[in-house]
Amino acid sequence: MKDDISRLLEEWDYKPGHVVARRLNAANGREIVQLRIDLGVLQMYTQGRPDGKRPFGKESLLEHYKDGLERFKKEHAGEDDDFNLPPEDCMRLHQEALQYHHRYICLLQLDDFDGVLRDTQRNREAFDFVEEYAENDELAWSLQQFRPQLLMMETRATASHLLKDESFDAAINAIEVGIHEIRQFFSDRSRADLIEFSGEIQSLESWLEEVREKKPVTAREQLERDLEEAVRTEDYEKAAKVRDALKNLPST
């Protein structure tokens, strides 16, 4: 009975379509995050590998395989041409990347933007490693297909951090860069046909419009909008007054 989590699930509602996460300390004193899912709860440590394990004494399998690559290069005069990752190794790295994926989704919801960027950068390294050393392109794509989602999360964390400081221009630029990087990903892999169907691009473009609308308007920007509206409606008297007001604004 002590292992039954029914009461926990009854007290903590699952909300379809929403990320429901919380941060707390585990019985062993380590900090964890929990993600409420439809059939239960996912629990992850906030530091190190999310499941708390240290495969082969390393922080992650990625670090273990990277060490294996370095040993291989030392034994082959610095060359890595014959080093490759068989299907089972790619699958293990794929499963490990999913752990970090679940964690940075939670961390974004909890406004831990530094944690999100730490984990997305880690998965970037995993994706690059598999793309470089997988036995074939199909195996490499098993992780690469998730890169647009990673880039979206990375962009959201970067821009959200900037918005907390009301750095609207920098946030807008970060979102635009993120959209460009996702588009470039599809183009580089000869899949430009997927750009218009990308949910990640659509999500970021929608958010970009929201941020632009919320950006405070400067006195000059407001006058420029008023001038544009006056000209459009052929209110030339008002347009002349607005032009004078623009001329009288102090230069920046």
N, C-alpha and C positions, 0 to 999 in steps of 0.2 A: 504493500500500500504506500510506503514512503516514496516509491519511485513513480507513483501516479501523478501526472501533471495536469489532470483535469481541472483542478481549482485554478491553477495558473492561467489556463486557456479561457476559463469562464470569466476571470477578472480582467483579462487583457484582450480586447476585441480585435479581430482581424478585419481590416477594411479593404475590400477589393479595389484594385487600382491605385492604392496608396502604399508608400513605404512606411511601415510602422516599426520604428526602432527605438531602442533605449540603451543607455550606458550605465553600468553598475560594476561593483566589485564582486568577484567570485569568492567562494569559501576559502580558496587558497591565497587570497589577497591580491591576485592579479586582476587588472581591469578587463572587462569584457563588454561586448555589445551583443544585443539580442535582436533578432529580426522576426517579427510575427508573420507567419505564413498560414495558409488556409488550414493545414493539418497539424500545425504545431509551432515550434520555435527553433530557429537556427541560432546557435550561440558561438561566438568567435572571440578570441583574444584580440586586444587592440594593438599589441606589439608582437613582432615576430610572425611566424606562420600562423594564420588564423586558427588552425586546429590545435595549436600549442606543441606540435611535434617537431622534432629536429632530425629529419631523415639523414642517415649516415653521419650524424653529429654536426650537420650544417643547419643554418637557419631555414633553408628551403632546398627542394630538389634542384631548382635552378642553379643555386650555388654549387651543389654537388656536381652537376653536369659541366658547369663552367670550369671547375677544378679538374675534371676529367679531360676537358679540352686542353688545358694548360699542360697537363702531364703528357698528353698525346703529342703536343707540339715540341716539347722538350726531347721526346724520343724520336722525332722525325725532323730534326734540324729546323724547327720553327715552322714547318709546313702543316697545314690542316686540310689539305685537299682530300685525303681519304677518311677524314673524320665525319661520321654521320650519326644521326639519331634514328634508330629503328622505330617501327610503329608503336611498340609498347612504351618506349621512352617518350615519344610525342604525346601519347595518351596520358601518361602520368603528369607531364608538364601542363597539359590541357586541364586536367582535373585540379591541379594545384592553382592554376590561374583563376579557375572559377571560385575558389575560396577567397582569393583577394578581391575578385569582382563583387562577391556578395558583401564583403566588408566595406569596400569603398562606396557602395550604394548606401549602406547604413550611415557611414561617416558623413556623406554629403547631406543626408537628411538631418544629421545632428550638428551641422555647420562646422565640422572639423575639416576645414578645407586643406590644411597642411597634411592631414592624414590621407585624404583623398589623393593628393598629388604624389605623396610617397608611394601609395599602392599602385596608382596608374603608371607611374614611372617604372616601378618594378615589373608590372605586366608588359610594358613596352619592351623591356629588356628580354622578357621571356618570348614575346612574339618575334622579336628580331632574331633571337638565338635559334628558334625553331625554323624560321624562314631561311636562315643561313645554312643550317646543318641537317634538316629533315631529308630523308632518303628520296623523297619526290615532292612535287608541287602539291599534290592532293593532301599529303600529310601537313605541309606548311599551311595550307588554306584552313585546316581544322582550327587553327588559332587566329589566322589573319582575318577571318570573316567577322571576328569580334572587335577588330580594331576601330571601326567607326563608332561603336558604342563606347569604347574606352576614350576616344578622342572627345566625344560629346561630354562624358563625365569630367574629363580633365578641363575642358573649356568652361563647364559650369562652375567647377571649383575655383578656377582662376578668376573668372569674371565676378562671381559672388563675393570673393574676398575683396576685390576692388570696390564693389558696390557698397560694402560695409563702410568703407572710407569715403563714400560718395564720389569716387573717381569715375564718373560716368564715361568720359571720353576714353579712358584706358580700358574700361570694361567693354565698351562697344567695340574697340579695336580687338580685344581678346576674342570676342565672339566671332567677329569677322574672320580672324585668323583661323579659328577652329573650324568654321564652315569651309574655308578654303582648303584646309588640310584634309578634311574628309573628302571633298571633291577631288583633290589631288590623289588621294588613295585609290579611288575608283579608276581615275584616268590612268594612273601608272600601271594598273593591272588590267588594262584594256576592258574595263567594265563601266565605261562612262554611261552606258545605258541604264545603270542602276541609280545614277545620281538623282533623277527626278522622283524615284520611289523610296529614297532613303528617309526613314523615319527620323534618324538623327539630324539630318540637315533640316528637315521640316520643323523639328522641335526647336533647333537653335535659331532658325530664321524667325519663328514666331516669337521667341524670347527676345531676339534682337529688336523687333518692333516695339515690344513692351518697354524695353529699357530706353529706347529712343524717345518714346512718349513720356516717360517719367523723368527724363533728364531735364533739370531746371533750365529755363530759357533765359538767356542774357538779355539785357536791354537792347543791344544791337540786333540780336536775332529776332526779338519781338517786333522791333521797328521794321526790319526787313520783311517779316511776314505781313505786317500791316501794309507796307508799300506794295507788295505783290497782290494783296487782296484789293487795294484801292485801284491799282491799274487794271486788274481783272474786271472790276465792276465799273470801270471808267469814271471813278470818282476822282477827277484830276485835282480838285481843290485840296482834298485830303492827301492825295499823293504828294503834292507840293509841300504841304506842312510836314509830312513824314520825312521827305528828303531833307528839309531844313533841320529837323530834329536829328537825323543821322549825321549831318555835317557838324552839328554842335556837340556830338558825343566826343568825349576825350579819347584820343588815340591810345591803343594798347600795344 
